[in-house]
Amino acid sequence: MPEIIQTFQPHVCMDQLSTLFNGSETWLGVFYPRKHIITTFPSFEIAISAKHALRTIGFRPDEVRAVSGGEMLRFLNELRARTGFLGDLMTEFSRLIGTEALFLDRDIWEARHGAGFLAVRCSTERVADHIREHVRPLHPTAMQWYRTRAVWSLI
């Protein structure tokens, strides 16, 4: 598995992502933030705009985070260190069968190339549709809803 580390510029404390995901950021050692939508934008500035758009329609600060590419890389690197060998093994297996690790690989590539990310708590299809409706005008490059048993692309 390629090394994830990149220069980190603090905008959001790593604990804030862990707090947002509430301990649900992995499944069998693979990045899988259940009941959350991860949206990728061409820049951190656009991710911030998306966060503000959702805040103005009623999302609370504890439900939405805008994260720079560097922050996402650091978070994923720390997550990899926590999950250890089992996480690496399950990620490789996921990559082999073409599941969640492919989203992770794309997110890492995007983060290394200046992307910004928006993480939003989402537990129902109605809320997912509402989020999609309000962030789509900002032209996200990817939007995945990590449901309990499946990942849905919302683009």
C-alpha positions in Angstrom: 0.0 0.0 0.0 1.5 3.4 -0.9 2.5 5.8 1.8 -0.1 8.5 2.5 2.0 11.1 4.3 2.0 14.7 2.9 2.6 18.1 4.4 -0.1 19.0 6.9 -1.4 22.4 7.4 -3.8 22.5 10.3 -7.3 23.8 9.6 -9.2 21.1 11.5 -8.0 19.1 14.5 -7.8 15.4 13.6 -9.9 14.7 16.7 -12.7 16.6 15.0 -12.9 14.0 12.1 -12.8 11.2 14.6 -15.5 12.9 16.6 -17.7 13.5 13.6 -17.4 9.8 12.6 -18.0 8.8 16.2 -15.9 5.7 16.0 -17.5 4.5 12.8 -14.6 5.4 10.4 -13.6 1.8 9.6 -15.2 -1.6 8.9 -12.9 -4.6 9.1 -9.9 -2.2 9.1 -10.9 -0.4 5.9 -11.9 3.3 5.8 -15.7 3.1 5.9 -17.4 6.0 7.8 -20.8 4.5 8.2 -23.8 6.9 8.0 -21.6 9.7 6.4 -21.3 11.3 3.0 -17.8 12.1 1.9 -17.8 14.6 -1.0 -14.6 15.6 -2.9 -14.2 19.0 -4.5 -11.4 20.4 -6.6 -10.2 22.7 -3.7 -10.5 23.2 0.0 -12.1 26.6 -0.6 -15.0 24.9 -2.5 -15.4 22.4 0.3 -15.7 25.3 2.8 -18.4 26.9 0.5 -20.3 23.6 0.6 -20.0 23.4 4.4 -21.5 26.9 4.6 -24.3 26.0 2.2 -25.3 23.1 4.4 -24.9 25.2 7.6 -27.3 27.8 6.2 -30.0 25.1 5.7 -29.8 23.8 9.2 -26.9 21.4 9.5 -25.2 21.7 12.9 -21.5 22.2 13.3 -21.1 18.7 14.8 -22.7 17.2 11.6 -20.5 18.7 8.9 -16.7 19.3 8.4 -14.7 20.8 5.5 -11.2 19.2 5.3 -8.2 20.0 3.2 -6.4 17.4 1.2 -3.5 17.5 3.6 -5.8 17.0 6.6 -7.5 14.1 4.9 -4.1 12.5 4.2 -3.0 12.9 7.8 -6.3 11.4 9.1 -6.0 8.4 6.7 -2.4 7.9 7.7 -3.2 7.9 11.4 -6.1 5.6 10.7 -3.8 3.2 8.9 -1.4 3.3 11.8 -4.3 2.4 14.2 -5.6 -0.5 12.1 -2.2 -1.9 11.5 -1.6 -5.2 9.6 -5.2 -6.3 9.6 -6.2 -3.0 8.1 -3.6 -3.2 5.4 -4.6 -6.8 4.7 -8.3 -6.0 4.5 -7.6 -2.9 2.3 -5.7 -5.0 -0.1 -8.5 -7.6 -0.2 -11.0 -4.8 -0.8 -8.9 -3.4 -3.6 -8.6 -6.9 -5.1 -12.4 -7.4 -5.2 -13.1 -3.8 -6.3 -14.9 -2.4 -3.3 -14.3 0.4 -0.7 -10.6 0.6 -1.1 -11.1 1.9 -4.6 -12.8 5.0 -3.2 -10.0 5.3 -0.7 -7.4 5.2 -3.5 -9.2 7.9 -5.4 -9.6 10.1 -2.3 -5.8 9.8 -1.6 -5.0 10.7 -5.2 -7.4 13.7 -5.1 -6.0 14.8 -1.7 -2.5 14.8 -3.1 -3.6 17.0 -6.0 -5.2 19.8 -3.9 -8.8 18.5 -3.4 -10.9 19.5 -0.5 -13.4 17.2 1.3 -16.7 17.6 3.0 -17.8 15.0 5.5 -21.4 15.1 6.5 -23.4 12.9 8.9 -26.3 11.2 7.0 -28.6 8.4 8.0 -31.5 8.6 5.6 -32.1 8.7 1.9 -34.1 11.9 2.3 -31.2 13.6 4.0 -28.8 12.3 1.4 -31.0 13.8 -1.4 -31.1 17.1 0.5 -27.3 17.2 0.8 -26.8 16.3 -2.8 -29.2 19.0 -3.9 -27.3 21.7 -2.0 -23.7 20.7 -2.9 -24.2 19.6 -6.5 -24.1 23.3 -7.8 -20.5 23.4 -6.4 -19.5 20.6 -8.9 -18.1 17.9 -6.6 -15.8 15.4 -8.3 -17.1 12.5 -6.1 -19.8 12.0 -3.5 -20.1 8.7 -1.6 -22.7 7.8 1.0 -21.3 5.1 3.3 -24.5 3.3 4.3 -24.6 0.5 6.8 -24.1 -2.3 4.1 -23.2 -0.5 0.9 -21.6 2.6 -0.6 -23.7 4.6 -2.9 -22.3 7.1 -5.3 -24.5 10.2 -5.2 -23.2 11.8 -8.5 
